[in-house]
Amino acid sequence: MEDRPTVAELLEAVSTALDDEVLPLTDPAVQHKVRVAANLCRIIERELRLGPPAQARERAALAQLLGRDGTLAELNEALSIHLRTADASFLPGALDVLLDAVVDKLAVDKPGYTLEEVS
């Protein structure tokens, strides 16, 4: 049984209240801090919702790429070590895994931002 509201729903409610109710009543000198607080609530909500599946995808992709199992931290460490000595045939697969992980991280930190904007 899941308790309601969920943490994600609470964070969404806080960010909406900050934007819609608190911000208009706030002194202009403090409005930026209210916007930052609302944005932090939205980032945390997305991390709670999108983070676990993204981490599972990254861990599975790294395990397949490296041909071994482990935690996400262990596999990232193994990849960083392997990249130092890898031959050129390994690099395209590694790049695909890393780009997919970056896309998932951007979905949490800056939704709507694409890798095309970086290049």
C-alpha positions as CSV (number, residue, x, y, z in Angstrom):
1,M,0.0,0.0,0.0
2,E,1.4,3.4,-1.0
3,D,0.8,6.3,1.3
4,R,-0.8,9.4,-0.3
5,P,0.3,11.9,-1.1
6,T,3.6,10.6,-2.2
7,V,6.9,12.5,-1.7
8,A,6.9,13.4,-5.4
9,E,3.3,14.7,-5.1
10,L,4.2,16.7,-2.0
11,L,7.2,18.3,-3.8
12,E,5.0,19.1,-6.8
13,A,2.5,20.8,-4.5
14,V,5.2,22.8,-2.7
15,S,6.7,24.0,-6.0
16,T,3.3,25.0,-7.3
17,A,2.5,26.9,-4.1
18,L,5.8,28.7,-4.2
19,D,5.3,29.7,-7.9
20,D,1.6,30.5,-7.8
21,E,0.9,31.8,-4.2
22,V,4.2,32.8,-2.5
23,L,6.1,34.4,-5.4
24,P,3.4,37.1,-6.3
25,L,3.3,38.2,-2.7
26,T,7.1,38.2,-2.2
27,D,9.3,41.3,-2.1
28,P,11.2,41.6,-5.4
29,A,14.5,41.3,-3.6
30,V,13.6,37.8,-2.4
31,Q,11.7,36.5,-5.5
32,H,14.8,34.9,-7.0
33,K,15.2,32.8,-3.9
34,V,11.6,31.6,-4.1
35,R,12.0,30.7,-7.8
36,V,15.2,28.7,-6.9
37,A,13.4,26.9,-4.1
38,A,10.5,26.0,-6.4
39,N,12.9,24.8,-9.0
40,L,14.8,22.6,-6.5
41,C,11.5,21.0,-5.5
42,R,10.8,20.2,-9.2
43,I,14.3,18.7,-9.7
44,I,14.0,16.5,-6.6
45,E,10.6,15.4,-7.7
46,R,12.0,14.4,-11.2
47,E,14.9,12.7,-9.5
48,L,12.6,10.6,-7.4
49,R,10.4,9.7,-10.4
50,L,13.0,9.3,-13.2
51,G,16.2,8.5,-11.3
52,P,15.7,4.8,-10.4
53,P,14.7,3.7,-13.9
54,A,17.5,5.7,-15.4
55,Q,20.1,4.2,-13.0
56,A,18.8,0.7,-13.8
57,R,19.2,1.4,-17.6
58,E,22.7,2.8,-17.1
59,R,23.7,-0.2,-14.9
60,A,22.4,-2.7,-17.4
61,A,24.1,-0.9,-20.3
62,L,27.4,-0.7,-18.5
63,A,27.2,-4.4,-17.5
64,Q,26.6,-5.4,-21.1
65,L,29.3,-3.1,-22.4
66,L,31.9,-4.3,-19.9
67,G,30.8,-8.0,-19.8
68,R,30.5,-8.0,-16.0
69,D,28.1,-7.2,-13.2
70,G,28.3,-4.9,-10.3
71,T,26.8,-1.8,-8.7
72,L,26.4,1.3,-10.8
73,A,29.3,2.9,-9.0
74,E,31.5,-0.1,-9.5
75,L,30.6,-0.3,-13.2
76,N,31.3,3.4,-13.8
77,E,34.7,3.0,-12.1
78,A,35.4,0.0,-14.2
79,L,34.5,1.9,-17.4
80,S,36.7,4.8,-16.4
81,I,39.7,2.4,-15.9
82,H,38.9,0.5,-19.1
83,L,38.7,3.7,-21.2
84,R,42.3,4.5,-20.4
85,T,43.5,1.4,-22.3
86,A,40.6,0.5,-24.6
87,D,41.1,0.1,-28.3
88,A,39.2,2.1,-30.8
89,S,36.6,-0.6,-31.4
90,F,35.3,-0.2,-27.8
91,L,34.8,3.5,-28.0
92,P,31.6,3.7,-30.1
93,G,29.7,1.4,-27.7
94,A,31.0,3.3,-24.7
95,L,30.0,6.6,-26.2
96,D,26.5,5.3,-26.8
97,V,26.2,4.2,-23.2
98,L,27.5,7.5,-21.9
99,L,25.3,9.7,-24.1
100,D,22.2,7.7,-23.0
101,A,23.2,8.3,-19.4
102,V,23.6,12.0,-20.0
103,V,20.2,12.3,-21.7
104,D,18.6,10.6,-18.7
105,K,20.4,13.0,-16.3
106,L,19.3,16.0,-18.4
107,A,15.7,14.8,-18.2
108,V,16.0,15.3,-14.4
109,D,18.2,18.4,-14.2
110,K,17.0,20.4,-17.3
111,P,13.9,18.9,-19.0
112,G,13.6,19.8,-22.7
113,Y,17.4,20.4,-23.0
114,T,18.8,18.2,-25.8
115,L,22.3,17.0,-26.7
116,E,21.9,18.8,-30.0
117,E,22.1,22.1,-28.1
118,V,25.5,21.1,-26.7
119,S,27.1,20.3,-30.0
